Amino acid sequence: MREINCSVVIPVYKGVATLPELMKRLDAVLNTFASHYEAILVNDGSPDASWQTIQELAARYPWVIGINLMRNYGQHNATLCGVRNASYEIIVTMDDDLQHRPEDLPVLFEKLETGFDVVYGVPIKLPKGVFRNWVTKTTKIFLAQVMGLKSVRNISAFRVFRTNLRDAFSDCRNPSSILDVLLSWGTSRFASVSVNIEPAVERSNYGFLKLVRAAILILTGFSTAPLRIASWIGFLMTIFGIGVFIHVVILYYSVGSLPGFPFLAAIISIFGGAQLFALGIFGEYLAHIFNRVMDRPPYSVAEKVGKKS
């Protein structure tokens, strides 16, 4: 593999216990194949002493850059901040909890050199429980559909890609961005390689509710599929209502009586639930429109340390 220049972007949230070890391992690995490199640590409003740790690491390693955001903006926005501050031709993104092994980076770079623009490092085996893994896989399938790349099922925060792809979303100010969708605006050459994922040192900051919110954001923030689903549900409910009406008329003329209150209550509940479901979808889209009209930035930087400060 030829020598390369790369920027490693790491969003940081409660990373005090893991960052020193991660920087030590990154330095050892990058020295073997990168002629120039940097690590951009973006503190995403951590409630612990992560920013102080980043400042100490920037003083210890000349290739470490620290960016402190004004508050918590979320993993994708923090990563986007780091991506926009990257200096070199290849960008690496990875988590700060040591689940993504720096020792696997050469495998990702070798795959990138075969003609791809984005390469994901996906786990051989997901380290979570059965239900959590199912939610994670389902979310990735939704994301692949939104990206228009049905063959891409293996999406991960552990990725390498060419820096020039950021030109495709240089003007993006969406406060609810998904980096993988933004990358798909610039290329369709995606690939993945299997890597070992280590158990997190600390409990994952991406809980079940955050995964659900991410799935909703993916579906309503970058796709019109839910609106079509709501339309089809409305159409099916209309057909169902017509069928119920015909059934009631037939009963009236054949038996001479109409079904009682339980039947009527069940029908009202079905139609009421369908309407509320559709209204909820419309509400999600209105919320995204509101956020974009407000022109809220995806992140705001409080201070920087390191060679760019």
C-alpha positions as CSV (number, residue, x, y, z in Angstrom):
1,M,0.0,0.0,0.0
2,R,1.4,3.4,-1.0
3,E,2.0,6.1,1.7
4,I,-0.9,8.4,2.1
5,N,-1.9,11.5,4.0
6,C,-5.0,11.1,6.2
7,S,-7.1,13.0,8.7
8,V,-8.8,10.9,11.5
9,V,-12.0,12.5,12.7
10,I,-13.3,11.3,16.1
11,P,-16.5,12.8,17.7
12,V,-16.0,12.7,21.5
13,Y,-18.6,12.2,24.1
14,K,-17.5,11.0,27.6
15,G,-14.2,9.9,26.2
16,V,-11.9,10.6,29.2
17,A,-11.2,6.9,29.9
18,T,-10.5,5.9,26.3
19,L,-8.9,8.8,24.4
20,P,-5.3,8.5,25.7
21,E,-5.2,4.8,24.7
22,L,-6.8,5.5,21.4
23,M,-4.3,8.2,20.5
24,K,-1.4,6.0,21.5
25,R,-2.6,3.1,19.3
26,L,-3.4,5.5,16.4
27,D,0.1,7.0,16.5
28,A,1.6,3.5,16.3
29,V,-0.5,2.4,13.4
30,L,-0.5,5.5,11.3
31,N,3.3,5.7,11.5
32,T,3.5,2.5,9.5
33,F,1.8,3.7,6.3
34,A,0.9,7.4,6.5
35,S,3.5,10.1,5.5
36,H,1.4,12.8,7.1
37,Y,-1.6,12.5,9.4
38,E,-3.7,14.3,11.9
39,A,-6.4,13.4,14.5
40,I,-9.3,15.9,14.9
41,L,-11.0,15.3,18.2
42,V,-14.4,17.1,18.3
43,N,-15.8,17.4,21.8
44,D,-19.6,17.2,21.4
45,G,-20.6,18.9,24.6
46,S,-19.3,16.2,26.9
47,P,-20.4,16.5,30.5
48,D,-17.1,15.1,31.8
49,A,-13.6,16.3,31.5
50,S,-13.2,15.2,27.9
51,W,-12.2,18.7,26.7
52,Q,-9.4,18.9,29.3
53,T,-8.2,15.5,28.1
54,I,-8.2,16.6,24.5
55,Q,-6.2,19.7,25.4
56,E,-3.6,17.5,27.1
57,L,-3.4,15.2,24.1
58,A,-3.0,18.2,21.7
59,A,-0.1,19.4,23.9
60,R,1.5,15.9,23.9
61,Y,1.0,15.0,20.2
62,P,1.7,17.7,17.5
63,W,-0.7,15.9,15.1
64,V,-3.7,16.1,17.4
65,I,-6.3,18.9,16.9
66,G,-9.1,19.6,19.4
67,I,-12.4,21.3,18.6
68,N,-14.8,22.2,21.4
69,L,-18.4,22.6,20.3
70,M,-20.6,25.0,22.2
71,R,-23.1,22.3,23.2
72,N,-24.1,18.7,22.3
73,Y,-25.1,18.6,18.6
74,G,-25.1,14.8,18.0
75,Q,-22.6,12.4,16.6
76,H,-23.2,13.1,12.9
77,N,-23.0,16.9,13.3
78,A,-19.8,16.6,15.4
79,T,-18.3,14.3,12.7
80,L,-19.4,16.8,10.0
81,C,-17.5,19.5,11.9
82,G,-14.4,17.4,11.9
83,V,-14.7,16.5,8.2
84,R,-14.9,20.2,7.3
85,N,-11.7,20.9,9.2
86,A,-9.7,18.0,7.7
87,S,-6.6,18.9,5.8
88,Y,-5.5,15.7,4.0
89,E,-6.7,13.7,1.0
90,I,-8.3,10.8,2.9
91,I,-10.6,11.0,5.9
92,V,-11.1,8.4,8.6
93,T,-14.0,8.5,11.0
94,M,-14.2,6.3,14.1
95,D,-15.8,6.2,17.6
96,D,-13.9,7.2,20.7
97,D,-14.8,4.2,22.8
98,L,-12.1,1.8,21.4
99,Q,-14.7,-0.4,19.6
100,H,-13.1,0.5,16.3
101,R,-9.6,-0.8,16.3
102,P,-6.9,1.4,14.7
103,E,-5.0,-1.7,13.8
104,D,-7.7,-2.5,11.2
105,L,-7.2,0.8,9.3
106,P,-4.7,-0.7,6.7
107,V,-7.4,-3.1,5.6
108,L,-9.8,-0.3,4.9
109,F,-7.2,1.7,3.1
110,E,-6.3,-1.2,0.9
111,K,-9.9,-1.6,-0.1
112,L,-10.2,2.1,-0.9
113,E,-7.2,1.9,-3.2
114,T,-9.0,-0.7,-5.4
115,G,-11.2,2.1,-6.9
116,F,-13.8,2.9,-4.2
117,D,-14.6,6.3,-2.7
118,V,-16.1,5.1,0.6
119,V,-15.2,2.0,2.6
120,Y,-16.9,0.9,5.8
121,G,-15.4,-1.3,8.4
122,V,-18.3,-3.5,9.5
123,P,-18.3,-5.9,12.4
124,I,-17.9,-9.6,11.8
125,K,-20.3,-10.1,14.7
126,L,-22.4,-7.3,16.3
127,P,-21.4,-7.0,20.0
128,K,-24.9,-6.1,21.4
129,G,-27.9,-8.2,22.3
130,V,-30.2,-9.9,19.8
131,F,-33.0,-7.2,19.9
132,R,-30.5,-4.3,19.8
133,N,-28.7,-5.9,16.8
134,W,-32.0,-6.3,15.0
135,V,-32.8,-2.6,15.5
136,T,-29.3,-1.7,14.3
137,K,-29.6,-3.8,11.2
138,T,-33.0,-2.5,10.4
139,T,-31.8,1.1,10.7
140,K,-29.0,0.4,8.3
141,I,-31.4,-1.1,5.8
142,F,-33.5,2.1,6.0
143,L,-30.4,4.2,5.5
144,A,-29.3,2.2,2.5
145,Q,-32.7,2.7,0.9
146,V,-32.6,6.4,1.5
147,M,-29.1,6.6,0.0
148,G,-30.4,4.8,-3.1
149,L,-27.8,2.1,-2.8
150,K,-29.8,-1.0,-2.1
151,S,-26.6,-3.1,-2.3
152,V,-25.1,-1.2,0.7
153,R,-26.3,-3.0,3.8
154,N,-23.0,-2.7,5.8
155,I,-22.9,0.9,7.1
156,S,-20.8,1.9,10.0
157,A,-19.3,4.9,11.8
158,F,-15.9,3.3,11.1
159,R,-15.3,4.5,7.6
160,V,-12.6,5.9,5.2
161,F,-13.4,8.1,2.3
162,R,-11.9,10.6,-0.1
163,T,-11.9,14.2,1.2
164,N,-13.1,15.7,-2.1
165,L,-16.5,14.1,-1.5
166,R,-17.3,16.9,1.0
167,D,-17.6,19.3,-1.9
168,A,-20.9,17.7,-2.7
169,F,-22.3,18.9,0.7
170,S,-20.2,22.0,1.3
171,D,-23.3,24.2,1.6
172,C,-25.4,21.9,3.7
173,R,-26.7,23.5,6.9
174,N,-29.3,20.9,7.9
175,P,-29.1,20.5,11.7
176,S,-30.3,16.9,11.3
177,S,-27.7,15.6,8.9
178,I,-26.7,12.0,8.3
179,L,-23.1,11.8,7.1
180,D,-23.7,8.6,5.1
181,V,-26.5,10.3,3.1
182,L,-24.3,13.3,2.5
183,L,-21.5,11.1,1.1
184,S,-24.0,9.4,-1.2
185,W,-24.6,12.9,-2.8
186,G,-21.0,12.7,-4.1
187,T,-20.5,9.1,-5.1
188,S,-22.0,5.7,-5.5
189,R,-18.8,3.7,-5.2
190,F,-19.2,2.3,-1.7
191,A,-17.7,-0.9,-0.3
192,S,-17.2,-2.6,3.0
193,V,-14.7,-4.9,4.7
194,S,-15.2,-7.1,7.8
195,V,-13.3,-6.2,11.0
196,N,-13.4,-7.2,14.6
197,I,-15.3,-4.8,16.9
198,E,-14.1,-4.7,20.5
199,P,-16.6,-4.4,23.4
200,A,-16.9,-0.8,24.5
201,V,-14.9,0.2,27.5
202,E,-17.8,2.3,28.8
203,R,-21.5,1.8,28.2
204,S,-22.5,2.9,24.7
205,N,-23.9,6.4,24.4
206,Y,-26.1,5.3,21.5
207,G,-29.0,3.7,23.4
208,F,-32.1,2.1,22.1
209,L,-34.2,5.4,22.1
210,K,-31.4,7.1,20.1
211,L,-31.4,4.3,17.5
212,V,-35.2,4.7,17.1
213,R,-34.9,8.5,16.8
214,A,-32.1,8.0,14.2
215,A,-34.4,5.6,12.2
216,I,-37.2,8.2,12.2
217,L,-34.8,10.9,11.2
218,I,-33.5,8.8,8.3
219,L,-37.0,8.0,7.1
220,T,-38.5,11.5,7.4
221,G,-35.5,13.7,7.0
222,F,-34.2,12.3,3.7
223,S,-37.0,10.3,2.1
224,T,-40.6,10.8,1.0
225,A,-41.4,7.1,1.6
226,P,-43.4,7.6,4.8
227,L,-45.7,10.1,3.0
228,R,-46.4,7.4,0.4
229,I,-47.0,4.9,3.2
230,A,-49.5,7.3,4.8
231,S,-51.3,7.7,1.5
232,W,-51.5,3.9,1.0
233,I,-52.8,3.5,4.5
234,G,-55.5,6.1,3.8
235,F,-56.4,4.4,0.6
236,L,-56.7,0.9,2.3
237,M,-58.7,2.4,5.1
238,T,-61.1,3.9,2.6
239,I,-61.5,0.5,0.9
240,F,-62.0,-1.1,4.3
241,G,-64.6,1.5,5.2
242,I,-66.5,0.9,2.0
243,G,-66.5,-2.9,2.7
244,V,-67.8,-2.3,6.3
245,F,-70.6,-0.1,4.9
246,I,-71.6,-2.8,2.4
247,H,-71.5,-5.4,5.2
248,V,-73.8,-3.3,7.4
249,V,-76.3,-2.7,4.6
250,I,-76.4,-6.4,3.8
251,L,-77.0,-7.2,7.5
252,Y,-79.7,-4.6,7.7
253,Y,-81.7,-6.0,4.8
254,S,-81.1,-9.7,5.6
255,V,-81.3,-9.8,9.4
256,G,-83.1,-6.6,10.1
257,S,-80.7,-5.3,12.7
258,L,-77.3,-3.5,12.8
259,P,-74.2,-4.5,14.8
260,G,-74.0,-3.0,18.2
261,F,-71.7,-0.6,20.0
262,P,-68.5,-2.9,20.2
263,F,-68.5,-3.2,16.4
264,L,-68.9,0.6,15.9
265,A,-66.2,1.4,18.6
266,A,-63.7,-1.0,16.9
267,I,-64.3,0.7,13.5
268,I,-63.9,4.1,14.9
269,S,-60.6,3.0,16.7
270,I,-59.2,1.7,13.5
271,F,-59.9,4.8,11.5
272,G,-58.8,7.1,14.3
273,G,-55.5,5.2,14.7
274,A,-54.9,5.4,10.9
275,Q,-55.6,9.2,10.9
276,L,-53.3,9.8,13.9
277,F,-50.6,7.8,12.3
278,A,-50.8,9.9,9.1
279,L,-50.8,13.1,11.1
280,G,-47.8,12.0,13.0
281,I,-45.9,11.5,9.8
282,F,-46.9,14.9,8.5
283,G,-45.8,16.4,11.8
284,E,-42.3,14.9,11.4
285,Y,-42.0,16.5,8.0
286,L,-43.3,19.8,9.3
287,A,-40.7,19.7,12.1
288,H,-37.9,19.2,9.6
289,I,-39.2,22.1,7.5
290,F,-39.4,24.3,10.6
291,N,-35.8,23.5,11.5
292,R,-34.5,24.3,8.0
293,V,-36.5,27.5,7.8
294,M,-35.0,28.6,11.1
295,D,-31.6,28.1,9.4
296,R,-30.0,26.6,12.5
297,P,-26.4,25.7,12.0
298,P,-25.5,22.0,12.4
299,Y,-22.8,23.0,15.0
300,S,-21.1,26.0,16.5
301,V,-17.4,25.9,17.6
302,A,-16.4,27.4,20.9
303,E,-12.6,27.0,20.7
304,K,-9.8,25.0,19.1
305,V,-6.5,23.7,20.2
306,G,-3.6,22.2,18.3
307,K,-1.8,23.2,15.1
308,K,-4.9,24.9,13.7
309,S,-5.8,27.0,16.7
